[in-house]
């Protein structure tokens, strides 16, 4: 039997649901990793940052999900040229991720966690995706958005996260035929370069849509999304 969308989600408020999920997971990522404390070598003044165990350039992070333009945006956003996306001994793998994502419905699934050599204690960026029902037609302004973009169905920046929603009929849960990708950045004082955040996220979302087979219906821009508000 094909699962149906839970009434609590299908009845409305999916934007706030997505933002709420992103906020709670952002706190977990930044406040609970490594016991919530940086390793000793990061807290002592004058101690060099630890070397990345598996360094990769921006174009290779997240199983090569970033375009050249998206990779350049990640470098500009972070101020780094080398990254690691290893969680334990397992690197992110696009095909495995999309197979895990297809049947999940409204449960957020982490695609990739990016760390930089200047701070290995906590992730610099985390990319996640979840499905929402397209029966929810937007009728009100996006809550608390600081910037809105022309990409997919909707794309916006709120707090320390960027979001892109786009049509994708590749999911396995009935009525869940729109995918939302969101990128959370750990940055003191919040996001000051929203266009770069959206450029990185759009590249990630485009790669996921391509792997799922819904790139044509997603209609994500091939380059940097154009800001239309904020």
N, C-alpha and C positions, 0 to 999 in steps of 0.2 A: 504493500500500500504506500502510495506517495505521501510523504509528510506534508502537512499544511502549515501556513504561517500562524504563529501564536496570535490570539486575539489582541493581547496587550501591545504587540508590535504593529499588527496590521491596522489597528484602530487609530493610529496617529502618533505624532511626536517623534518620528524616526531621527530627525536631525538632532534633537536634544539627546536621544538615546545614544547616537554615535558619538557625539561630543562628550557625553558622560562616560562612556566606555573608554574613550581616549584619555580623558583626564585621570580616571582611576588607574589605568594601566601605566600612565606616565608617572604617577606617584610611586607605583610599585617598582618601575624600572630605575628611578633615580634615588628612591629612598631605601630600598630593600636589597639591592644588589650588593654582594660582598658584605652582607651584614649591616649595610648602611654606613660603613666606614671605609675610607680610602686606605689602601695598603700603606705600610709605614714608609716605603721609599717615595711615595707621592706626597707625604705630609712634611717631610724634613726639607728645610730650605737648602737649596744648593745641590740637592740630589737630582741627577738626570732622570728624566722620564724613562720608564722601562721600554725596552725594545719590543716591537711587535713580533710575536712568535711566527705569525703567518702573514707578513705584509703583502698587500696587493695594491695596485694603482686603482684609481676611482673607476676606470672603465671595466674593471674585473670584479668589483664588489657585487654581492648579491647575484652570483652566477652570471655576471655580465649583463645585468638588467638595464644598466644605464647607457644611453646613447652618448656620443662624444660630447654633445651639448649638455646633457644631464650630468655627466662626469665633471665637466668644467664648473658647473654650478655647485656641485658638492665640494669641490676643491675651494671655490671662492667662499662658500658658506662656512666651511670648517677652518680654512687657513692651512690645510694639510694636503699632502700629495700621496701619502701612504695610509692605508687603513687595514683593519681586520674585521672580518665578518664571521669569524669562527665562534661557535658556541660549544665549548668543550672541544671535541675532536671532529665535530661534524659541520662542514660548511653548508650554507644554504644551497638548495638545488631546486631549480624552477619546476621541473616536471613533477617531482615528489610533492612540492608545495601545492601546486594546482590540483593534484589528485586528492590531497588532504582537504583542500578548500571546497571542492564541489559539493559535498554533502552536509556542510556545516550550518547553513542557514545564518541566523543572527549571531552566531558565536564568532568572535574575532579570532583570526589566525595570524600569527606572526610570520612574516615572510623573511625578514632580514634585520639583524641588529648590527649596527656599525659602530666601531670604536676607533679612536685616534691615538697616536703615540703620546700626545700631550696629557691624556687622561684615560688610562686603561681601567680605572676603577669602575666607571659608569659608562653606559652607552652614550655616544653622541647623538645617534639617530636610531629610531625603530620604525619599521614599516609594517603595517598590518592591513588586513582586508576582512570585510564581512559583507554578507548579503542583506538586502532589505527588499520589501515588497514594492513593486512599482505602482501598486494601487494607491499609494500615498502621493497624491499630486501636491506639489508645493503651492501654498496659497498665501504665505506670510513671509516677511523678510527673514533671512537667515539670522538666527539669534546670535548677537554679540560678534558678528563677523567684522574683522578689521580690513579685509580685502576680499573681493569677489572676482572670479575669473571666468573667461569663456573657454570652458573645457568640459567635455562630457555633458551630463545633464545639469550638474551644478559643481562648482569648485570654489572653495573659500578657505580663509585663514581664520582661526579662532585660537586665542591664547598662544600656546607653544606648539600647535599642530596645524597642518594643512590637510584638507579633505578634497577628494574628487569622487563624485558619484557618476556612474555610467551604466547604460543598458548592457546586460550580458545574460543571454539565455542558456548559459552552459552549466548553471547550478542544478543540483538534483533535488532541491526542496521546492515543492509546488508553490507558486506565487512569488517566490524569491527570485526575481529576474533582473535585479539591479545590484551592482557591486559597488561598494564604497571602499576606497583605499585611503589610508591616512598615515601621515608621516609626522612623528613627534620628535621635536628637537630639544635637547637639553641645553638651554642657553639662559644664563642669568639675565634677568630683566625682560625676558620674552623675546619673540622673534622681531628682529629689526630689518631683516632682508626677506620679506614675504615672497617677492618674485622669485628668488633663488630657491626657496623652499618648494614653491609650486612647480618650478621647473624640474627639480629632482623627483618630486612625487609623480608628475605627469609622465616622466620617462619610465619610472617603475610601473605605474599603472598600465602604460602602453605595452610593456613587455609581458605583464601578466595577462592582459586581454589577448595578446597575440598567442600566447601559449594555450589559453582556454579556447581559442577559436572564435572569439567574439570581437576582434579588433574592428571589423567593418561597422558593426552596430554600435560600438562604443563611441566612435567618432571623436577620439581624442586627438588633439593637435600634434603635428609632427615635430614642432619646435616649442618654444616657450609660450605658455598660455598668456593670452592678453588680459590685462587687468581691466575690468569694466566698472569697478566701484571700489571705493575705499582708498 
